[in-house]
Structures are given as structure tokens and as C-alpha cells.
Amino acid sequence: MPGNMLSKGEVFVIDTDATSREQLSMALQQSAYDVICFADGASLLSEAKERMPACVLLEMPPDRSAALEVLKRLREENCMAPVLVTSANGSIAMAVDAIKSGATDFIEKPFRSHEVVDRIDAAIDESAQPDPSRQRWLPGCEPLTAREGDVLAHLAAGLTNKEVARRMHLSARTVEGYRASILKKAGAKNVTDLLRRIFGQGAPGQV
């Protein structure tokens, strides 16, 4: 970390690619984060019981069961730090699984380290300012999370996935994951069907 700069907190990192891990660590340290790298999920979970990270960066391999288990365990143990999942084999299904298990963002590799740092900054800022009023419900359906509510509001305004991603400082794949989760909760076939269910035949109003 640059001299005389106050730490913005610790970022826990699991990444099997040594080059990626080194570049990330350097970029995070230049942005005043302390970086702790872990070889596996068990060691990260053990450390998370002793100290609360500012953020977790978790690589998800093709067999995603172990990474999803880490996500679920973090949430079960009340570690509320935002978790950003990275993967070299990203898919919508993988993004949906990650988000359902508690991930804040899903980032496909290869990525630029400084962009990941920007996404970490945004995730930490948002988690530090919870706003219960952003929780939304669909009548008779499972409640939407605050993030899903925000994505829905942008979709209702006519924004594309890429435009929503830019507005929310997320990846387009993450937005696709949130959208798929919203559609599933609402039992809707597509966004048009979803908006018809919410707003009826009239013009979209406040979400």
C-alpha cells in the first residue's frame, strides 16, 4: 500500500491463477486495500470467523459446487461483506447460481484489474449504505432483493442489459443473472411479460 495512506479495509481473495492474483493484489494495494490471499474456501471461511473483510473476491471453477458452498457459508455465518465472483468459464446459469447464493457481482475473466477495483469500490459503498426502502415485492411472489429491485426499475425504464450494467457498475453477465432470477421469481417468460404482470396494461409507473 502507498505510504501514509489509510487502509480502506481487507479484501479476501481466492484465485488459482498466480498472474491474475498478483495483478489484482497490486491494483488493490495501490487503491489502499489490504489483500489476503487464500488457497481454498475452508481457510477463507476460518479467517472470516475471526475478522470481517471489506470485500471477498472468489474465483468459481467449472465445478462450481465448492465456491457456491463458500458463498452460502459466508451468508449463514453473517459475513455481510460483498462477495464478487470471478470465473473464466462464465455462463448465465453460473451467474444466477452465484447471485442466488449471495454474490454481489459476477465478473468474467479475463478482466482488467483496475475495473475490478472499481467494482469492489462500488460494492463496498453500496453495502455500507443499506436502504430498506429499495426492497421490492411482486404480488404473491418471493420478495426481490434490493439489487433485483434496482435492476427491475432500470429494465422497466427501457434500459438494455448493457445500459443497466453501466448504470449499476456491474457486468452485463451479472445483470443477465439478476434478470433471470427476477423472471423466475415472478413466473414470467420474458421482461415484457414481467412488466405486464407488474404494471398491467397501463404505462409503467414507479417500481
N, C-alpha and C positions, 0 to 999 in steps of 0.2 A: 504494500500500500504506500502511496506517496507520503513523504514525511509530513508531520504536523496535520494530517487530515484525520478528522474523527471518523471512526468506523460507522458505517450505515447498518451494520449487523453481519451475521454469519450466513453464508449460503452453503447448504449441504449439497454435494454433487456426487452422483453416480454416473460414470461414463467410461465404458470399456476402451474407447479409442484414446490412446495416450496423447496424440497430437491435438485432438479436439479438447481434451481435458486441460492440456497445458495452455492452449489459446484462450479458453474460457476463464481459467484461473487468472491469467494475466489481465484480461479485459475487466474482470470483476474487481480485482485488486486495484487497478487504475481508477475504478469508479468508487473506491473507498469501501468495498466489501471485504470481509474476511472469508476465505474459502477453505472448506474442509471437505476433502475427497474421501469416498468410501469405496471399498472393494465390492461390497454386497449390501443387500437390503437389511439383513439382520444387524450388521454393525451400525448402519444409519439409524435404525429403529431404536437400538440400545442407546445411542447418543442422544436421540431426540427425547428420550425419557428424562435425561439429565439437564438438557438445555434446549431452549426454544430457538430454532433458526429463524432468520428473517424470511427465508425462501428455500425451497428444495427444488433441485434440478435433477430429474430422474430419467435415466435412459430406459426405454422399453424395447427389449429384444423381440424377435419374431414370435417366440413363445412368450406371450405377454402375461402369463398367469402369475409369475413371481413378482413382477412390477406392480400388477394390479393388487396383489396381496399387500405389498408395502403401502400403497395408497390407502387401502381400506384400513389397515392397522394404524396409520398415522391419524386418520379421522376418528377411529374408535378410541384412540388414546388422547383425543382432544388436542392434537397438534394442529392448530389452525393456520399455520403458515401456508401461503400459497404454494402449490406444487405445479411446476411446469414440466411436462413430459416431453422428451425428445425421442425420435425414432428415425432410423434410416430406412424403415420399411413401412412408412405411414399409409394408412387407409382410413376411410370414413368409419368403418367398423371399429378400428383401433381407437380413433379419436373419441367415438361415442363411449366405448368401454372405459377409456381413461377419464372422461368427464363424469360419467355415472359413478365412478369410484372415487371422485373427489378432486380430480385435476382441475387447475385453473386455466391452463393453456396447453396446447399440443403443437409442438414445433418439429417440422420435418427437417432431417439432415439431407444434404449439407446446409449449414446456416452460417451467417456472419456473426461473429462473437459480439460485436457492438450492438447488433439488432436484438440478440438475446438479452443483453444487459438492459436495453430499453424496455423490453417486455417484462423483465424482472422488476424494474423500477415501477412500471405501471401497475403490475400485480400487487406489489407491496403497498403502493399508495392507495389502491382501491380497498385492500383488506384492512388498512388502518382507519378507514372511514366508512364503517358499515352504515347502511341506510335501510332500515326495515321497511320503509315505505316503497322500496323498489321491488319487494316480493309481489308477484302477481299470481292470480289463480284463474284457471279456466273452470267454468261451472261444471261440477260433477267429475272433475279430473284431478289427478295428482298435482299438488302445487308446483309452480315453476320456481326455480331458484332465481336469485336476483340477476345473475348473469343471463339466464334464459329469458327473463323478462326484458332485459335491455336488448337482447338480440331480436326478440319478438317486436319490440317497439320500432326498431330500425327496419325490420322486414315489412312491418305494417306501413311504414313511411315510403316503401317502394325501393329501398336500397338493395343492391345486389350483395352476394356473399362477400365479394372483394371490397365493396364500399363499407360494409359493416365491419369487416376486419380492420380496415384502415381507421375507422372511427374509434374502435374499441381497443386498438393496439394489440390485435390478435392475429393469428394466421388464418388464412381462408379455410384451411382444413379444420381448425378449431370451430369456426363459425358453422361449417357444414355439420360438425358433430353436435353442436348445440341445436341447430335447426332440426336435425334428425330426432334428437331427444324430445324437443317441443312437439313435433308432429306425432311421435309415439304416445306422449302423454295425452295429447288431445284426440288421438284416434283419427287424425286427419291424413288424407292421401298426399296432399301437397300444400304449399303455402296458400294458394287461392282457396282451397277447401278450408284450411285453418282460419283464415281471415273471415270467411263466410260464417263459420261457426261462432266466432267471437263477436263480429260486428253485425251479423245478419246481412240483409241485402243492401243496407244503407252504406254511406261512406264511412271509412274508418274514423273513429274518434280517439279519445285518449286510451292508452293501454294501461 
